Amino acid sequence: MAGGRRGGPMGLQSFFSYRVLVSAIFTLLFLASLSLFLSSKASTPSSSSSSEETTATTSTSPLPLRHLTFLSPTHRSRLSVLRRHAADHAALAQAYASFARKLKLSSSRQLHTFESLSLSFSDLASRISSSLPVPLDDDSLRPFEKELKEKIKLARQLISESKESFDTQLKIQKLKDTIFAVQEQLHKAKKLGSMSSAIAAGSTPKSLHCLNMRLMGEMIADPKRYSQSSSSSRRRIESLSADPDLLHYAVFSNNVIAVSVVVGSAVRNSKAPSRLVFHVVTDPMYVAAMKVWFVRRPPPSGASVDVRSVAEFAFLNSSYSPLVGRRDLVVLDYLRFYLPEMFPKLKRIILLEDDVVVQRDLSGLWAADLDGKVNGAVEMCFGPFRRFGKYMNFSRPEVKEGFSPRACAWGFGVNVFDLDAWRRERSTERFHRYLNLNEDGSLWNPGTVLPAGLMTFYKTTKPLEKSWHVMGLGYNPSVSQDEIHNAAVIHFNGNMKPWLDVALNQYKHLWSKYVDTEMEFLPLCNFGL
């Protein structure tokens, strides 16, 4: 019994020792297997990465490693030049392909050409890197150099042919040339239009010519009637012309119907029409027509009209006036510079152009204080525009020294002249001096009267309030209706005269409402009023 109790514990102890040993062995085997597994997993990506690095190095290397040992400095330099030229021209071809892609359908053929050319250069660069024999010699490089030269020649030829489509500077220059050509055409068209408009404005419409012929026919058919009327009115007019207390107006024109509108509108809007005296001066050819009109259609309310011919003024001779004998000047237009000689007994006179319409009583203008100046006129400058520099040649020393190019220009059309101040300032003599200096037309354009007026009355002109004279109805369609409504006189200056077909329709009624439609000759001459 005793022996049996001692043997039991010893057997149990040996059994547990055996189990611990087996467990330890299995644990060691498991750890060894796990370690081996983990080390193999780590080595796989490392080797893969190493392989990729090797491949990348091989692909990006300018030359395979196996060739580097065999390259001489000369061959290395030649090979580098080949690769650089191929890469540069590949990039250039790709850039032009990109331009062609932006131009879309119009350059689809060029797009295909440049893309093919770019791929060709890239392929050549790749073959230079990978297909060279070992060892490398001149004979091996020559085929690549020859092929590269041919491709570069082709690329340059294609680029030269296509440069016109892609060269920005060339496109800008072509656009500038086109703009210049269009501007030249526009300038010629404007010049032609201006010339045509000037011809239309200066010519006599058929209707006006018809009216003149019919009025002259009346004078020829019944000279006794009109001569008697002329004689009786002449005596009355001569006495009125010397009366400085009356309101005297001067009109220089060959246009019968235009003068009738000026006279009719002034009389109709006057507060004292019986005090108005109109001095109408015309060329000898039109005197008869003017006289017949105002005998048949005399102004109402006692106003007087004095019709005189240019030939009646004795002072117009070559010994006194340089105007005589000048074929480039229209005497009737320049006769306004002789108002004191024409009306020696008058102290003041208002000059009206034949293309104006009077809308208000002008007695206030007649009484305007000119502060001792010769001329009262409305200025027409605004900002830098319509100043003396526009009308005169300031390259001439006579102009440059005597006038300011920034001086504000005023307009003819409605002018009040103090004839006593005119005589005191000797303005006519001053006009003669400038007219002689402008014999060659180098001071101003002889076809326009305004520059002569600006020079003659420089520093002797008093600016008037603008509502006395609103200009622009013969060329400007944007004149304010408020300005027109408030104006004492509206002026159809410009080529679109109200009696012409080219007149601005929005203003024509302002003139036509003063036409004497009861004159029986107007319907016979097809006046479209």
Beta strands, then each sheet from edge to edge (+ up, - down):
strand 1: 247-252
strand 2: 276-282
strand 3: 304-309
strand 4: 348-352
strand 5: 356-358
strand 6: 375-377
strand 7: 414-418
strand 8: 461-463
strand 9: 489-491
sheet 1: 3+ 2+ 1+ 4+ 7- 6+ 8+
sheet 2: 5+ 9-
end
